């Protein structure tokens, strides 16, 4: 895995060091929004990530504290990935990106989620974060 070195003290640059490629954000999105916890499910996403890139990004995200990996309870040679608090803190950012993308590239987000964000963005974000945090307790 490529080591990430900070280029400056700028917080935007720091964020881009970890999330500046689309694959890291899409993996986080898959866990966060689509509740996909496994390697195989990430491979089935519409974006068609290559296996070597997926393995690299999962390793980077785990080593840098965005996700955790646990052995699947139903199959010992399979792993489930979940978000850490560091990644859960990205919910507002991911939702804003999804809203922006939905506006300029319809149909965009799942209509039910989009309606919820339009009606009560802050409440929807808080509820999603609480749901993800409750999964950490399991």
GILINWO-V731459 format. One record per run of one state. SS is the DSSP state (2 for helix, 1 for strand, 0 for the rest). FROM is the first residue (numbers start at 1). LEN is the number of residues. Records with the same first field share a line. If there is no record, write none. Layout:
SS = FROM-LEN / FROM-LEN
This chain:
0 = 1-10 / 20-2 / 33-5 / 44-7 / 64-3 / 72-7 / 84-1 / 89-2 / 105-6 / 137-2
2 = 11-9 / 22-11 / 39-5 / 51-13 / 85-4 / 91-14 / 111-26
1 = 38-1 / 67-5 / 79-5
